[in-house]
Amino acid sequence: MKILFISPNPIFGGAATANMSIAKLLKDNGYDVIYNDEYFLQEHYENLTIDHTYLHLYKRDKKYFWDFIRRVHPDVIIWTQIIAIFYYFELSKLKELNIKQICIVHSLSLTQNLFGKLSDILTSLCLRKMDSVICVSEYTRLSWVGKILLKNLSNIFYVIPNIISKSPMHCPSNQKLCIGF
């Protein structure tokens, strides 16, 4: 099974780290993973090869997107919540092509001003087209399924908490406090 993970993150932080950890875990378990992040400067991240196709930068060029999809020919696409909005009209056609779609959501908009509310509505419309939605916490899941546009779709929402290393963390004995995330 070929999985295309579309995760353009202009700022490398917690979401990008979590996405790469999920992609790495999938690859470690035998899936063929194509990890797309045009902003990540390295060619590799541990065992992942990073695809630098400009899906965010060229988001208005739908021919460019479809050429990429035909070249990669994925069975599954894992979207991040913001990039899915830019490809809203393509989501239905991808579904017609029997390409399963999953979206990872981290939270509702942090600022609930007009822009934040509009972003949440657009994200909700995209989530309605997904086969599955992965939330990083139960709180996040409950926040999204509480949205009016998603009330009848709670069965497609799943929680996968942020990934941490399988090996236990050992704190030096001279430290009073050691925190892992």
C-alpha positions in Angstrom: 0.0 0.0 0.0 1.4 3.4 -1.0 0.7 6.3 1.4 1.2 9.9 0.4 1.7 12.1 3.4 1.2 15.8 2.5 2.6 17.9 5.3 4.0 21.2 4.2 5.2 23.0 7.3 6.9 26.4 6.7 7.8 26.3 10.5 9.2 23.1 11.8 7.6 22.4 15.2 5.4 20.1 17.1 2.9 19.3 14.3 5.7 18.6 11.8 7.5 16.4 14.3 4.3 14.5 15.0 3.5 14.1 11.3 7.0 12.8 10.6 6.8 10.4 13.5 3.6 9.0 12.2 5.0 8.6 8.7 8.2 7.0 10.1 6.1 4.5 12.1 4.1 3.6 9.0 7.3 3.1 7.0 8.8 1.0 9.8 5.7 -1.2 9.6 6.2 -2.0 5.9 4.1 0.7 4.2 5.4 2.5 1.1 5.4 6.1 2.4 6.0 9.2 0.3 6.4 12.1 2.7 5.9 15.5 1.0 7.1 18.6 2.7 8.5 21.3 0.4 9.8 23.4 3.2 11.9 20.7 5.1 15.4 21.3 3.8 16.9 17.9 4.3 16.6 15.1 1.8 16.0 12.5 4.5 14.6 12.3 8.0 15.8 9.1 9.7 14.4 6.4 7.3 12.1 8.8 5.4 12.9 10.3 2.1 11.5 13.7 1.8 9.6 14.6 -1.4 10.0 18.4 -2.1 7.2 18.8 -4.7 5.6 22.2 -4.3 2.1 21.3 -3.3 1.6 24.3 -1.0 3.5 26.8 -3.0 1.7 25.9 -6.2 -1.7 25.2 -4.6 -3.5 27.2 -7.3 -2.1 25.1 -10.1 -4.4 22.1 -10.1 -2.8 20.6 -13.2 0.5 20.5 -11.3 -1.3 18.7 -8.4 -2.9 16.1 -10.7 0.4 15.5 -12.5 1.9 14.7 -9.1 -1.0 12.4 -8.1 -0.7 10.5 -11.4 3.1 10.1 -11.0 2.9 9.0 -7.3 -0.3 7.0 -7.7 -1.1 6.7 -4.0 -3.7 4.3 -2.4 -4.0 6.6 0.6 -3.4 10.3 1.2 -2.9 11.7 4.6 -3.6 15.4 4.7 -2.8 18.0 7.3 -5.8 20.2 8.1 -4.7 23.4 6.5 -3.4 22.0 3.2 -6.7 20.0 2.7 -8.6 23.4 2.5 -6.6 24.4 -0.5 -7.5 21.2 -2.3 -11.1 21.1 -1.3 -12.5 20.6 -4.8 -10.0 17.8 -5.5 -11.1 15.8 -2.5 -14.2 14.5 -4.2 -12.4 13.5 -7.3 -9.8 11.7 -5.3 -12.6 9.8 -3.6 -14.0 8.8 -7.0 -10.6 7.4 -7.9 -10.8 5.2 -4.8 -8.0 7.0 -3.0 -8.6 6.8 0.7 -8.2 10.1 2.5 -7.2 10.7 6.1 -6.8 14.1 7.8 -4.8 14.8 10.9 -6.2 17.6 13.0 -4.5 19.1 16.0 -7.0 21.7 17.2 -9.7 24.2 16.3 -8.4 27.6 15.4 -6.7 29.2 18.5 -8.2 32.6 17.8 -12.0 32.5 17.4 -12.2 35.8 15.5 -13.8 35.9 12.1 -10.7 34.4 10.4 -10.5 31.6 12.9 -14.2 30.7 12.7 -14.0 30.7 8.9 -10.9 28.4 9.0 -12.8 26.0 11.2 -15.8 26.0 8.9 -13.6 25.4 5.8 -11.8 22.6 7.7 -15.1 21.1 8.7 -16.2 21.0 5.1 -13.0 19.2 4.2 -13.3 16.7 7.0 -16.8 15.7 5.8 -15.0 14.4 2.6 -12.5 12.3 4.6 -12.6 8.5 5.1 -11.0 9.0 8.6 -10.0 11.9 10.8 -7.1 11.4 13.3 -7.2 13.7 16.3 -4.2 14.1 18.6 -6.3 14.0 21.8 -9.8 13.1 23.0 -10.3 16.9 23.7 -9.5 17.6 20.0 -11.9 14.9 18.9 -14.7 16.2 21.0 -14.1 19.7 19.8 -14.4 18.7 16.2 -17.4 16.3 16.4 -19.2 19.1 18.3 -19.2 21.2 15.2 -22.6 21.4 13.5 -21.2 20.3 10.1 -19.7 17.2 11.7 -22.3 16.1 14.2 -23.3 12.9 12.3 -19.8 11.9 11.4 -18.3 11.0 14.8 -17.7 7.4 13.6 -14.9 8.6 11.3 -13.0 10.4 14.1 -10.2 8.5 15.9 -7.7 9.5 18.6 -4.0 8.8 18.2 -2.1 10.7 21.0 1.2 12.4 20.1 3.8 9.8 19.5 6.7 9.4 22.0 9.6 7.1 21.8 9.0 3.4 22.5 12.1 3.2 24.8 11.8 4.6 28.3 13.5 7.9 29.0 16.2 7.8 31.7 16.9 10.9 33.7 20.3 11.5 35.1 20.2 10.9 38.9 21.5 14.4 39.6 18.4 16.1 38.0 15.4 16.8 40.2 12.9 16.8 37.3 12.8 15.2 33.9 9.9 15.8 31.5 9.3 14.0 28.3 6.8 14.7 25.6 
